[in-house]
Amino acid sequence: MNSTIQKDQFYDSFIKNFISVVFGLIINYINGTFVLVFCKSSVFYSDPRYILYTHLVINDMIMLSISVGLQVTIYAVGPFSLPVCCVVLFVSVIVTKNSPLNLACMAIERYIAICKPLHHPQICTVRRTYMLIWFIWTLSAVPAFSDIFITLSTRTESFFSTAVLCHMVIIRNTWQHVVNDTVSNVVYLLFVWITLIVTYFKVLSAANAASADRVSARKGRNTILLHGGQLLLCMMSYITPLLSTVLVDLFPQSRSTILFILFLLSNILPRLLSPLIYGLRDKQFAERVKVYFCCKKTQIIRVT
């Protein structure tokens, strides 16, 4: 009886890890293709919109790699060194905060391009865009460093020499961590939502103005709406703990399945939206992606 249970558990965990790894590889391949197209096309280097978009895609690739890697490691290895776990979670916190902030910056760039087109080349330069990306990483690192300071001040020395399952709930389970997470999430998301709402209505008013390029304004307005939709999916990672608690209490026998489905919905599938929403909607990106895949197909045919 025990051996049967172990086999079932092994089979269940193998299937879940297999699905996560396959999805992760496919999504990272798609995202990596867009990054490669950006790197090979000099026309994108001087456009802040494409720079911010590519940064968002790279950030999603890092986030996805950490999420899938941690899941497989927990299943395959189990507990491991806490300092290593802290470093991984440190990077995870930063890239998680990066996504909504990057979306806000992309919305502001679209607002300037549509509502202040004459000032756009002076305001949105390549140098300032890269400085903005560094600022995003610095701002996102503040809550991560706060978590480290809280962990160092609230844990004993023996805690850092133990092997643990690398999960946020296990490492960051003090009330100080909860307060730090709540405050940072509320402040950051409130800033992002206000930015998206203000820029949307600014672009909407520009679309109704006779002097504005209505086609461009309509596209910008739709893009900001898509930013809002992607932000809602980003917020899945914040409401997942509460949602998992409610669902597990209602269906305790399906706990493992519920947690896995929520993991897919909050950590894996949203990473696919960046290329689908922005890359394929942009004619220049879409055309170069088609050329890239056509060249790859031609090379494969020649080899065979």
Buried (B, 14 or more C-beta within 10 A) or exposed (E): EEEEEEEEEEEBBEEBBEEBBEBBBEBBEBBBBBBEBBEEBEEBEEBBBBBBBBBBBBBBBBBBBBBBBBBBBBBEEEEBBBEEBBEBBBBBBBBBBBBBBBBBBBBBBBBBBBBBEEEBEEEBEEEEBEEBBEEBBEBBBBBBEBBBEBBEEEBEEEEBEEEBBBBBEEBBEBEBBEEBBEEBBEEBBEBBBEBBEBBBEBBBEBBEEEEBBEEBBBBBBEBBEBBBEBBEBBBBBBEBEEBBEEBBEEEEEEEEEBBBBBBBBBBBBBBBBBBEBBBEBBEBBEEBBEEBEEEEEEEEEEEE
